[in-house]
């Protein structure tokens, strides 16, 4: 009695299997034809083609390794820029001599220590100032992007895409590139503020050339390879320019440590920097909102992942830079009693870095099958922005 039903479903699954087999055969036919054609050719043709295919396999192997293994990534890296227990001075301030510190802690040798301190103060070669942790954090993030890791956006296989389709319009091999671009966005904003305000005294002093060089290098095209068609010819790569920017920043910090450069750690400069960072983060939240409205395809949204990782990279960079800003403007934070507001900001930044889903989904806000990771990231972005607005309001009083 059930035989007709069983036979019906058997035939259905048989037809489905045959259809899948025909589909696979159609997909594999070009490869089978190419293999047969290749075997009939002589070594004058086989040799170059074989070398090309071998280079393609190794090239894509290296590209996949580069995009999937993230070296030096550490959500807690910002701790090394936090202000220490022994250094409570703003960036650019003179460092108290070791001898005077010893004198204060040992009363029996106070006279000799004071004499040594006066001698050290009189010697111009021994004069030291507090270097900028903000500049150091920026240089370290450049090092993470182009030295510890390869700069993905300008890699040749990244530029040619997936059979002509940009990698950012696929669901794979573009997350690291988006993260690096997000980090670089924060670095560019920071370099501008270092040149225009922080590395000089108001508008009357000259621009520091090392900071200017770093800003120009960081403004270079983010996807420049060794060769270009517009303009035609060889060119300097993106990573080479960014490495040069990192060297310039470290040179500035070395000059600052020897009191040869300036770092103007004033309240109005901090206010201006916080205001610019707030605007930058606000722009990112709008990018996330537009993608949520345009997509809403859940796990199958091919643009949601690069939007997510761009925002993540930006917050990752600002976590270290703003922690360094807290140290560089130590006097301002103390005088304006910003410690509690800063702790909330720091906690929001650190919490955002724990959001690392394996696959980015851009579903409806009320969906339980396909969540919306963009909305979650947008929440953290706006929370950090609101914390920065609090700091700005306190500074503006």
Beta strands, then each sheet from edge to edge (+ up, - down):
strand 1: 227-229
strand 2: 232-234
sheet 1: 1+ 2-
end
